Amino acid sequence: MKCRTIVAASIAMLFSATIASANVVDLTGMYGNKAGCNYLYNADRDDDSLIALTSQAYERFATGCEFVQASKAMDGSQVATMLCSHEGETFRSIEFMLIMKAGERDAYELYSESGEQIAVVDRCE
């Protein structure tokens, strides 16, 4: 009986670790502008035009946001809740983003919670 309990506990821990590392936003691949893709591949933050998007995070030059929740609309667009850190600040903010497929291209349009377009990001090569 003790062995079954240990096996069950091990399976539960493995399952919860898988859930915690799961992608929050439904994306395959990494997306960004030229500076953002350079950051994703080389961790280079030297260009202040940096915009990067993965299934787990949204990054700008001085702001890093972790996706904590996402919901998919009937049209396939996604609304994401983000927890963001800002360079030089000790506080964190909660922000929302609308992520939409950019037509037939392998790209996404990003919109702020007020509906303003933030950027269009292409798949990083």
Number of C-alpha atoms within 10 A of each C-alpha: 5 7 8 9 10 11 11 12 12 11 12 12 12 11 11 11 11 11 11 9 9 11 18 20 22 16 14 10 11 20 25 27 19 17 19 29 23 20 21 20 11 9 10 14 16 11 14 11 14 22 26 27 27 21 17 19 18 22 20 20 19 13 16 19 21 20 23 15 15 19 15 14 10 7 8 12 16 19 20 20 21 21 17 18 18 15 10 8 8 7 9 13 10 13 15 17 22 23 23 18 17 14 9 6 9 12 18 22 17 22 18 15 14 9 10 11 13 13 15 18 23 21 18 19 11
